[in-house]
Amino acid sequence: MYPLHIALHDGFQGHTVVITVDGREVYNQSSVTTDVAISRADAFDVQVASNTVRIEVSVEPGGRRGSTEVNVTQYPFVAVSLERDGSIVFQPSTQLFRYM
């Protein structure tokens, strides 16, 4: 098993967010809202079975969807942001995200 930390960052304003990792639902929350002072809406940890995983994110309302593949042994931290144009952006990182 490998640890994976997923953080929801910018752009969330009362959205419902569903996240799956390799097809397994690991997050399903409504009213997700970014704290603009620290650019963070939520964060959680999950254990994954494979060193490379597919992360899929669905955001409602709006039917926004995005996905990425991440090697969690190289990038055990992944930030997800919702851009103004509705696209979902993933930011893999080697280090835990810092919040002011």
Z-matrix of the N, CA and C atoms (Angstrom, degrees):
N
C 1 1.453
C 2 1.535 1 109.38
N 3 1.321 2 113.40 1 146.04
C 4 1.453 3 120.85 2 -179.25
C 5 1.536 4 109.64 3 -124.33
N 6 1.329 5 118.05 4 138.79
C 7 1.474 6 119.53 5 177.49
C 8 1.526 7 110.63 6 -80.80
N 9 1.339 8 115.42 7 142.47
C 10 1.460 9 122.29 8 175.79
C 11 1.521 10 107.58 9 -136.41
N 12 1.324 11 115.98 10 128.36
C 13 1.473 12 122.41 11 178.05
C 14 1.522 13 107.06 12 -109.00
N 15 1.337 14 116.99 13 122.87
C 16 1.457 15 121.98 14 178.04
C 17 1.526 16 108.05 15 -115.33
N 18 1.339 17 115.90 16 128.69
C 19 1.460 18 121.98 17 179.85
C 20 1.520 19 109.08 18 -120.19
N 21 1.325 20 116.14 19 134.09
C 22 1.463 21 121.57 20 174.29
C 23 1.520 22 107.06 21 -94.83
N 24 1.321 23 115.80 22 121.43
C 25 1.461 24 120.55 23 -173.93
C 26 1.522 25 111.25 24 -106.47
N 27 1.290 26 118.73 25 -113.28
C 28 1.462 27 123.84 26 -168.07
C 29 1.528 28 113.83 27 -81.75
N 30 1.344 29 114.25 28 153.57
C 31 1.456 30 121.48 29 166.95
C 32 1.514 31 117.89 30 95.75
N 33 1.299 32 118.83 31 -5.54
C 34 1.464 33 120.76 32 -176.84
C 35 1.530 34 109.75 33 -88.19
N 36 1.345 35 115.36 34 130.01
C 37 1.465 36 120.95 35 -176.93
C 38 1.524 37 109.18 36 -138.25
N 39 1.315 38 116.61 37 77.02
C 40 1.458 39 120.93 38 179.80
C 41 1.510 40 113.64 39 75.18
N 42 1.314 41 117.71 40 24.19
C 43 1.457 42 122.54 41 -176.98
C 44 1.530 43 112.16 42 -81.52
N 45 1.319 44 114.58 43 158.23
C 46 1.461 45 122.04 44 166.94
C 47 1.519 46 106.61 45 -96.93
N 48 1.326 47 116.12 46 126.69
C 49 1.462 48 121.57 47 -175.39
C 50 1.523 49 108.82 48 -122.95
N 51 1.336 50 115.29 49 129.26
C 52 1.460 51 122.06 50 175.31
C 53 1.525 52 107.23 51 -121.94
N 54 1.335 53 115.75 52 129.52
C 55 1.459 54 121.18 53 179.75
C 56 1.518 55 108.55 54 -124.70
N 57 1.333 56 115.67 55 131.39
C 58 1.456 57 121.01 56 173.27
C 59 1.523 58 108.75 57 -119.00
N 60 1.315 59 115.24 58 148.12
C 61 1.459 60 122.15 59 174.48
C 62 1.524 61 106.53 60 -124.09
N 63 1.325 62 115.47 61 117.90
C 64 1.468 63 121.86 62 -175.89
C 65 1.530 64 111.37 63 51.23
N 66 1.330 65 115.58 64 40.82
C 67 1.456 66 121.46 65 175.90
C 68 1.519 67 115.63 66 83.85
N 69 1.314 68 117.87 67 -4.23
C 70 1.468 69 121.70 68 -179.81
C 71 1.520 70 109.35 69 -100.83
N 72 1.341 71 116.25 70 123.97
C 73 1.464 72 119.75 71 179.34
C 74 1.526 73 109.64 72 -68.37
N 75 1.339 74 115.30 73 123.77
C 76 1.463 75 120.66 74 -178.40
C 77 1.523 76 112.25 75 -118.30
N 78 1.354 77 116.67 76 -8.40
C 79 1.470 78 120.55 77 -178.09
C 80 1.517 79 108.21 78 -156.36
N 81 1.335 80 116.04 79 131.90
C 82 1.458 81 121.85 80 177.04
C 83 1.525 82 107.18 81 -152.55
N 84 1.338 83 116.20 82 99.91
C 85 1.459 84 121.06 83 -175.59
C 86 1.526 85 110.01 84 -134.61
N 87 1.314 86 115.71 85 144.27
C 88 1.454 87 120.77 86 173.30
C 89 1.527 88 108.88 87 -104.57
N 90 1.311 89 115.71 88 167.27
C 91 1.475 90 123.42 89 179.22
C 92 1.527 91 112.94 90 57.72
N 93 1.331 92 116.70 91 36.05
C 94 1.465 93 120.97 92 178.22
C 95 1.535 94 107.95 93 -75.86
N 96 1.333 95 115.68 94 122.21
C 97 1.459 96 121.13 95 -175.81
C 98 1.530 97 109.98 96 -136.17
N 99 1.324 98 115.09 97 131.35
C 100 1.458 99 121.12 98 179.43
C 101 1.522 100 110.78 99 -73.49
N 102 1.327 101 115.88 100 132.42
C 103 1.460 102 121.78 101 168.82
C 104 1.530 103 105.46 102 -81.52
N 105 1.329 104 117.09 103 103.79
C 106 1.460 105 120.72 104 -173.21
C 107 1.526 106 113.07 105 -64.75
N 108 1.317 107 118.01 106 -20.46
C 109 1.461 108 120.72 107 178.96
C 110 1.525 109 111.62 108 -67.24
N 111 1.336 110 116.71 109 -29.05
C 112 1.469 111 120.09 110 -178.50
C 113 1.530 112 113.06 111 -125.71
N 114 1.335 113 117.89 112 3.55
C 115 1.474 114 123.03 113 179.68
C 116 1.523 115 112.13 114 55.55
N 117 1.336 116 115.76 115 46.19
C 118 1.461 117 120.16 116 -179.54
C 119 1.522 118 109.43 117 -142.17
N 120 1.336 119 115.92 118 133.29
C 121 1.462 120 121.14 119 176.61
C 122 1.525 121 111.39 120 -106.88
N 123 1.330 122 117.12 121 -38.00
C 124 1.460 123 121.62 122 -178.07
C 125 1.521 124 107.87 123 -172.47
N 126 1.319 125 115.96 124 169.69
C 127 1.463 126 121.26 125 175.95
C 128 1.517 127 108.31 126 -160.97
N 129 1.326 128 115.55 127 153.07
C 130 1.456 129 120.26 128 179.15
C 131 1.524 130 109.74 129 -158.24
N 132 1.315 131 115.01 130 163.09
C 133 1.464 132 122.67 131 177.89
C 134 1.515 133 109.25 132 -115.01
N 135 1.314 134 115.52 133 146.21
C 136 1.456 135 121.61 134 177.67
C 137 1.528 136 108.00 135 -143.74
N 138 1.319 137 115.81 136 148.33
C 139 1.456 138 121.60 137 174.55
C 140 1.533 139 108.38 138 -96.28
N 141 1.322 140 116.75 139 134.03
C 142 1.461 141 121.17 140 -179.57
C 143 1.524 142 109.54 141 -121.50
N 144 1.321 143 115.81 142 151.72
C 145 1.461 144 121.13 143 -174.00
C 146 1.525 145 113.20 144 -85.60
N 147 1.311 146 117.10 145 -24.68
C 148 1.460 147 121.37 146 -175.07
C 149 1.522 148 109.92 147 -112.91
N 150 1.333 149 116.69 148 152.97
C 151 1.462 150 118.95 149 179.40
C 152 1.535 151 111.88 150 -77.46
N 153 1.331 152 117.97 151 -20.29
C 154 1.458 153 122.18 152 173.58
C 155 1.517 154 108.36 153 -118.84
N 156 1.326 155 116.42 154 125.73
C 157 1.462 156 121.01 155 -175.76
C 158 1.522 157 110.73 156 -128.77
N 159 1.323 158 114.82 157 158.09
C 160 1.462 159 122.14 158 173.79
C 161 1.530 160 107.86 159 -106.09
N 162 1.325 161 115.89 160 121.11
C 163 1.456 162 122.58 161 178.81
C 164 1.522 163 107.53 162 -104.13
N 165 1.340 164 115.87 163 126.20
C 166 1.462 165 121.06 164 177.59
C 167 1.526 166 108.68 165 -120.57
N 168 1.328 167 115.67 166 135.54
C 169 1.463 168 121.90 167 -178.14
C 170 1.527 169 108.97 168 -125.14
N 171 1.327 170 115.01 169 133.80
C 172 1.453 171 122.33 170 176.14
C 173 1.523 172 107.76 171 -123.42
N 174 1.354 173 116.29 172 132.82
C 175 1.460 174 121.54 173 -177.99
C 176 1.527 175 108.91 174 -127.55
N 177 1.330 176 115.73 175 127.22
C 178 1.470 177 122.68 176 176.66
C 179 1.523 178 108.59 177 -123.15
N 180 1.312 179 119.93 178 149.01
C 181 1.458 180 125.10 179 0.90
C 182 1.523 181 111.20 180 -76.15
N 183 1.298 182 114.11 181 163.55
C 184 1.456 183 120.25 182 176.65
C 185 1.512 184 114.63 183 114.53
N 186 1.323 185 117.39 184 -14.14
C 187 1.462 186 119.94 185 178.23
C 188 1.514 187 114.01 186 62.17
N 189 1.301 188 116.67 187 31.56
C 190 1.469 189 119.87 188 -179.91
C 191 1.522 190 110.02 189 -77.32
N 192 1.331 191 115.38 190 138.09
C 193 1.458 192 120.52 191 -179.65
C 194 1.529 193 109.58 192 -141.24
N 195 1.329 194 114.40 193 145.56
C 196 1.452 195 120.08 194 176.38
C 197 1.508 196 109.78 195 -154.00
N 198 1.323 197 115.68 196 156.74
C 199 1.463 198 119.40 197 178.96
C 200 1.523 199 109.55 198 -151.07
N 201 1.321 200 114.06 199 159.58
C 202 1.454 201 120.79 200 177.40
C 203 1.517 202 108.26 201 -156.14
N 204 1.312 203 116.09 202 160.32
C 205 1.462 204 121.80 203 171.53
C 206 1.520 205 108.03 204 -110.66
N 207 1.335 206 115.09 205 137.82
C 208 1.465 207 120.31 206 -176.09
C 209 1.518 208 109.04 207 -135.76
N 210 1.325 209 116.09 208 135.62
C 211 1.453 210 121.28 209 170.31
C 212 1.527 211 106.29 210 -86.89
N 213 1.329 212 116.48 211 106.64
C 214 1.466 213 120.43 212 -173.24
C 215 1.531 214 112.75 213 -73.30
N 216 1.316 215 118.59 214 -15.46
C 217 1.458 216 119.06 215 174.72
C 218 1.529 217 110.24 216 -74.67
N 219 1.337 218 117.42 217 -27.49
C 220 1.463 219 121.68 218 175.92
C 221 1.524 220 111.77 219 -90.86
N 222 1.335 221 116.14 220 -39.66
C 223 1.472 222 122.32 221 -175.54
C 224 1.525 223 109.80 222 -129.84
N 225 1.327 224 118.07 223 82.90
C 226 1.470 225 120.60 224 -178.00
C 227 1.532 226 113.99 225 -79.28
N 228 1.326 227 117.61 226 -0.17
C 229 1.459 228 122.77 227 -179.44
C 230 1.525 229 108.61 228 -125.29
N 231 1.331 230 116.63 229 131.14
C 232 1.464 231 120.95 230 -179.14
C 233 1.525 232 108.75 231 -135.47
N 234 1.329 233 115.90 232 125.78
C 235 1.464 234 121.32 233 174.83
C 236 1.521 235 108.28 234 -100.13
N 237 1.328 236 115.12 235 144.50
C 238 1.461 237 122.18 236 178.10
C 239 1.523 238 107.67 237 -123.78
N 240 1.331 239 116.39 238 128.84
C 241 1.468 240 121.34 239 177.46
C 242 1.520 241 109.61 240 -128.18
N 243 1.321 242 114.90 241 151.52
C 244 1.454 243 122.30 242 176.02
C 245 1.524 244 107.44 243 -106.81
N 246 1.318 245 116.37 244 114.66
C 247 1.464 246 121.21 245 -177.44
C 248 1.527 247 111.01 246 -79.34
N 249 1.318 248 116.33 247 162.92
C 250 1.467 249 121.26 248 -179.48
C 251 1.521 250 112.53 249 -60.86
N 252 1.346 251 117.36 250 -30.96
C 253 1.460 252 120.25 251 179.39
C 254 1.531 253 112.48 252 -80.20
N 255 1.337 254 116.95 253 1.04
C 256 1.455 255 121.67 254 178.12
C 257 1.517 256 114.49 255 94.01
N 258 1.323 257 117.42 256 -5.94
C 259 1.461 258 119.23 257 179.40
C 260 1.528 259 110.56 258 -76.45
N 261 1.307 260 114.36 259 152.73
C 262 1.462 261 121.58 260 178.47
C 263 1.518 262 107.83 261 -104.32
N 264 1.328 263 115.63 262 127.22
C 265 1.461 264 121.73 263 -176.01
C 266 1.521 265 109.13 264 -114.35
N 267 1.330 266 115.91 265 134.43
C 268 1.460 267 123.10 266 178.26
C 269 1.514 268 109.05 267 -108.87
N 270 1.334 269 116.14 268 137.81
C 271 1.462 270 121.31 269 179.06
C 272 1.526 271 108.24 270 -128.14
N 273 1.337 272 117.47 271 93.67
C 274 1.467 273 119.68 272 175.41
C 275 1.522 274 110.20 273 -70.29
N 276 1.332 275 116.32 274 148.19
C 277 1.460 276 120.26 275 -178.21
C 278 1.529 277 110.36 276 -145.71
N 279 1.305 278 114.45 277 152.94
C 280 1.464 279 120.58 278 175.07
C 281 1.522 280 111.49 279 -87.04
N 282 1.355 281 116.32 280 -13.82
C 283 1.462 282 120.77 281 -175.58
C 284 1.521 283 111.28 282 -127.22
N 285 1.325 284 115.20 283 152.65
C 286 1.447 285 122.16 284 175.88
C 287 1.526 286 109.96 285 -61.03
N 288 1.328 287 117.00 286 140.24
C 289 1.454 288 121.84 287 -178.58
C 290 1.515 289 110.25 288 -72.47
N 291 1.320 290 116.38 289 142.07
C 292 1.460 291 123.24 290 178.94
C 293 1.524 292 108.98 291 -103.39
N 294 1.307 293 116.05 292 140.52
C 295 1.461 294 121.49 293 179.41
C 296 1.512 295 109.28 294 -122.56
N 297 1.316 296 116.28 295 137.25
C 298 1.469 297 121.36 296 -178.33
C 299 1.502 298 110.61 297 -78.07
